[in-house]
């Protein structure tokens, strides 16, 4: 497809700009003036519409394709949620910070306060801040809260413990706050090795960061015991909420020993995800950490009005503008209101059912390192295919040709040539059956015609990229002027 600049034809503009209706305020220095015209493309409105429409058709998205990206919960985003966010479009979220802004922001403040209350109830926490702008930002905020807690107690803490199956942001967030990392290996049963964890714990551990269910899609049956061991050393339990979609209404992390949690609204509560944003990572805490939460805080007064509270001397301070990504939170609020308690429970039940169905249908075609009932996602290995020189990346590329976004590959790192599949609750059996058929085709091709997998994809504008080179030498401005 030609780039928009390549389609330019002199004398064929798509818009006629009106003459400037404001006076020229000042003369620009000669060095800032152009020597030549800007060189903008001259294309008709029809050219522009067709160009960007055709570009959009080359994208993979939840709206166009099955998107089984493991550990990321790429669920469908209902359009009614976009409509809900649109209701607030005339409102600027900074309004409440103006001298009389609280008076004109009662609806928005009330929505945010209620969202925090709902999230606290769902997660078993006592209070929630909605400031963090993404999951990793929530992680860092949570670890900052933990650091403030230990500092206030006079604790000398040095380490954060993470399983070797953890998301990479866990150790990164802890390291950014100044902690050293202790990594505990996974046991043959698929969870953090309990005995090695006991040996790793000491009085200098500030926190244990866990995802439960973990990135293998398995719920840790020892989680209460792990929390008790951590608390015995005055360490706090941190819950990475990336996989919360699997346990909505079934388990509240706060009830099994977790003290801090971040919630990915863009994974669990029906808001957009991908392309770097928009995200949202509210953080919930138990009572002992409430004094350290970011401010300003939204409080509900006796007359049922809402106000901003800034008198919190122990607060870690502001971590983001206003209260986070406001539009994303409106969508999450609408999602919860639309589904209600029973609907959210059904979300987790259907997500778990879908993942186990896919696992049962593919376990004879791909290696299954941990052959047990999974939660919201299942993790295979391309071990059988490796014997024919076919890797997980080859299978991923083959799926692109067949119209599917690939699952996550090569993660978690503890599984060789991992293929991590998360179907989410919004996918039908018919969709999953079609995907399963293609995955079986890929397994058969690995044995009979591995070269077909090595050359995939053949239907895309580009085939195999040098991904390392592409990341290090990005060229996003290829234009002909």
N, C-alpha and C positions, 0 to 999 in steps of 0.2 A: 504494500500500500504506500502510495506517495505521501510524504509529509506535507503538512499544510503549506509550508513555504515553497515546496516543489510544485504545488498546484497554482501558485500565484501567476496571474496574467495581468499585465499592465492595463489599467483602465477598467478593471472589473471589480470594483469595491462592493462589499455587501452592505455597507452602512454609510450614511452621510451624516457626519457629526455637525451639530449646530455651531454657530459662531459663539465664541466665548462671551458670556454675559457678565463678567466681572472685570473691573479695571486691573490693569497691570500694576501690581504692587511695587515692584522694584526691578531694576535692571540686573540681570545675571552677569557675573563676571565672564569675560570673553572665553576663559578657559573651560567654562561649564557648558558652553553652547555647542551644538552640533555643527560640524562642517558640511554634512550631507544629510539628506532626509533619513528618517529612522529606519527605513527599509522594511516596513510592516508588509505582510502579505496582502495581496489584492485578490480576494476570492468572494464569490457570491454567497449569500446566506445558505443556499441549497448545498454548495460545496462544503461549507462548514458543518452543516447538519449531518450530511452523509459521512464525512470524515470521522466525526466523533461517534456517530452511531455505529459505524463499522469497527472502530477501535473497541467500543464497549462490548461488541459481540465476540471479541477475542479474549475477553476476561473470563476467568473462572470465579464464580461467586455462589453463595448459597441460593440466590435467586435463580440461577441458571443451571447449576449442576449439583450432584451429590458431593458433599465436601467433608469427607470423614477424617478430618485432621485431628489425630489423637492428641490428648492433653490440652486441647485448645477450645473444645466445645463450640464448634462453629454452627450454632443452631440458627434456625430460621428466625428472622426479625419481622414480626407481624407489622403490616403497614399501619394498623390502627395506632401503634406506638408512635410512629412518625407524626400522625395527626395530633396526638396528645402533646408532643413536644412543640408542634406548631402553634398550639394555643398560647404558649409563653413567648413566642418569637418577638412580640413588641417590647417585652420586658427585659431590661438589662440586669443581670444578676448582681451587679455592683450597687444597684439602687439602695439596697438596705444599709449600705455603709455611709450614705449621705446623712447630714445632720438630722433630717426628719424622715429618712428613708424607711425606717421600720414601719411607719404609719402606712406607707404605700406598698409594703412588701409582705403583708400578713399572709396572703395566699401562698406565696413562694416559700416563706419561712415555715409556714405550717406544713407544706408538702415535705420539705427537707427534714423537719423534725419528726414527722410521721414515718418517713422512709427509714430514718435511723432507728426508730422504735421497732418497726417491723423487722429490720435486719437483726437487731439485738435479740428479738424473740426467736427468729429462725435459727440463729447461730448459738443461742444460749449465753450471750454476753450481756453486760449491764448497761453499756453505753457505746455509741458509735460516732465516729467522725467521718464525714463524707468528703473531706478535703482531698485526699490522695487522688491523683489523676490517672493512675493505672495500677495494675497488680504489683509490679516491681516497686513503684513509688509507695504503694501501701506497705510492702515488705520493709522498705527502708524506714518508713514512718513507725511501723511496729517495733523494729529493732531500736530505733531512737527512744521510743517509749520505755522499752525494757532497760536500756542503758540509763535513762533518767530515774527509773525505779530503783535500780541497784545503787546509783550514786546517792540518792536520797537516803538509802538505808546504810550507806557507808560500806557496801560490799565491794570487795576487790575481785572483779570478774574479768576473765581474759578470753574465754572460748565460747564458741557456738557450735553445737553438735548438729550434723546433718547426715541423713542416710546417703549412701552412694547412688541411690536412684532418684535423688531430689532434682527439682528443676534448677538449672544453672543460676537463676537469679537468687536462689536462697543463699549460697555461700557468698555471692557477689554483694548482696545487700548487707550481710553481716560484716563483710570485710570493709565496705564503705563506711560503716559506723565505727570501725576500729577493732573489731574482734578477729581473733585467729580461728581457723576452722578445724574441727575434728570430724573426720568422715568415718562413718561406721558401715561396713560391708553388708550386703544383703545375704540372708541365709538361704539355703536350698528351698525353703518353703515360700520364698518370694517377698518376705518382709525384712526389715532391719533386724540383724542378728541380735537377739535379746541379751545373750551372754556377753557378746563383745560390747554391746551398749553399756551394760553394767560396768565393765572394765574401763570404758572410756570416761564415765562420769566421775567428776570430782568437784570440790567446792569452788573451783575457779570457773566453772561453766555457768554462763549467764542465761543461756536458753537452748532449747532443743527445737529445731525447725522441722516440721513434718507435713507431708501431704497425705491425707487419709480419706479415701483410698489413695494408694500411692500411684506412681507413674506406670506401674505394671497393671493397674486396674484392680488391685487387690486391697481389701480392707484389713487392717492390722488387728487381729484378735487380741493382741497384748497391749493395746493402746492405753488402757486404764493403768496397767502395771508400769508402763513406761512413764506415764505422767507422775505416778507416785514416786518412782525412783528420782525423777528430775526434781520434784518438789522437796524431796528429802535433802537435796543439796542446795536448796533455795534457788534453783534454776526455774525459769518460766517456760511454759510450753507455747510454741508459736505454730499456728495452723495456716498453712498455705492453702487458700481457698480455691485454687484453680480447679479442683475436682469436686467442688461442693454440689454440682449438678447431680451427682450420683446418690446423695443422701438427703435431699430436701424432704423435710417432714418425717424422716426416719431416725436420724441421729443429729443431735445438736452438739457441735464440737465442745462447747462450754460444759456440757454435762459429762464428758469423758475425760476432763482434766486440762483442756486447753485454756490459756489465759489471754491470748491475743490472737486475732484472726484478721486477715484481709479477705475481702470478698470481691471477686471479679464480676462487676455488674455486666460487663461486656461478654462474659462467658455463661453466666448462670441465669441472668434475668432479662434475656431477650433484647439486648441492645447491640448495635453494630460492633464488629470485631475484625481487625485485620488492617494491613496497610499502615501500621503504626498508630492507629487510633480511629475514632476517639475511644478512649477507655475510661474506666473509673474503678478505683480500688479502695472503697471505704474500709475503715479499720474499726473493729469492735474489741472491747477490752472488758476484763473483770473489774470489780470495784477498786481493787488495789492500785490500778493504773489510771483510773479516771482523772485524778488531779493533774496528770501530765499530758492529757490530750491537747491537740492543737487548739488555738483560739483564733477568732471569736467562736463561742459556742452558742447554739440556739437554745433558749430556755422558754418554757411555757409558763406564763404568769398565772396568778390566781384568777384573773378575769378572762382566762382562756385566750389572751393575746400572746404574741411571740416577740421576744426581744433578743438582742445580742449581748452576751456576757463576755467581758474581757478581763475581769479581775480574777485571774488564775495565776498566782505567782510561780507555781511549779510547772506551768505549761512549757512544752518544748517550743512553743511559738507557732507562727503560721507556717504551713508546709506547702500551701498552694493559694492561688487567687480565690477569693470568696470561699465557696464551699465545694470546689471541684468542678467537674464538667457538668454543668447544670442540665443541659439538654439530655444527656445520657441518663441522669438520675430521674428526670421526668418519665422517660421511657420505662425505666426499671420499676418506678412506682406504679405506672399504668399496667405493666405486665403483672405485677403482684395483685393489684386490685382486680384485674380482669379474671385471673385464675382462682384467686382465693386459696384458702388452706388446702382443700381437697384437690384442687387443680395442681398445686405445687407438689403435693405428694404423688400425684399421677405422673408428673414430669419425671421424677426419679425412678419410679417403677417402670415406666416405658423405656427410659434410657438404658436401664440395666437389662431389661428383657431384650432390647434390640442388640446390645453388645454381645450378650450370651448366644443369641441366635446366630449372629455372624461367626462367632467363635466355633460353635458346634458344626457349622456348615463348611468351614475351611480347615479345621484341625487335621483332616486327613491329607491335605494338600500342601500345608506349610508346617514347619516345626512349631510346636507350642511349648516354650521353655517351662512355663508354669501352668500345668494342666489342671485347673480348678475353676470353680465358678468365679467369674469376674464381676466387676461392677459396671461402670459406664463405658469402659474401653477394654479392648483385648490386644495383647502384644504377641505377635508371631515373630519367627525368625525365618529368613530366606536360606536356612541351612541346607535344605534339600536341593534348592536351586543352585547353591554355590558349587555343588558337585559337577554341575554342567557349565560353570563359568558365568552364571547369572547372579547378579547382586540385587539387593533391595532397590537400588537406584534404577536399575533396568526395568524392574516391575513397575516402579512409580512412573517412569516415562511411557511405558506401554499403556498405562491407565489413561494418560493424557490423550493419546490417540483415540481411545475408546469413549472419551467424553466425561471422564471422571477426574476431579482433583485428587491427586495422590494422598494417601494417608501420610502421617509422619513417618519418616524413615531414619534409621540410625539413632533413634532415641527411644527409650532410655539407653544410655551408653553401655549398661551392663549386659545388654542382649546383643549378640553379634548379628549384624545385618537386620536390625529390628524393623518390623512393620507394625505400626501402632494405629489401630483403627477405632474411631469413636463415631458411631452413627447418629447419636443424639435421639431424643424422643420424637422429633418432628418427622422422621423418615418412615415411610410406609413399608410394609413387607414386600410389595411389588418392586419398589426402588432397591431395597436391599437384595432381593433375589437377582435382579439384573446385575448388580455390582458383584455379587458372589459368583455369578456365571463368568464374568470377565476375569475375576481373580483366578478361577479354575482354568480358564483359557490360558492365562499367563503362565500358570504352573505347567500346563501341558506343553506350551511353546518352549519353555525352558528345557524340556527334555528332547523335543523333536526338532526345534528350529531356534536355538538360542540367539542366532544372529538377528532374528526379527526383533528381539528384545534389545539387543545392543544398539541397533540403529534407531529405535524409537526415541522421540516422536517424529513421524514423517509428515504429519498433517498440519504442523504449526509453522509460523513464519521462521522460526529458528529451531534447530534440533538440539544437539548437545552443546551447552556452553561450557567454557572453562570457568566454573563458578568462582574459584579463588581469584582469577584474574578480573572477572566481572565485578567482584566486590571491592577489589583494591584499585581498579582503574575504571571507575564508573564514568559513563558518557551518557548523560541524560539530556544533552543539548545539541544533538546532531541535527543541524538545520542548514539549509542553503539560503543564503541571503541574496 
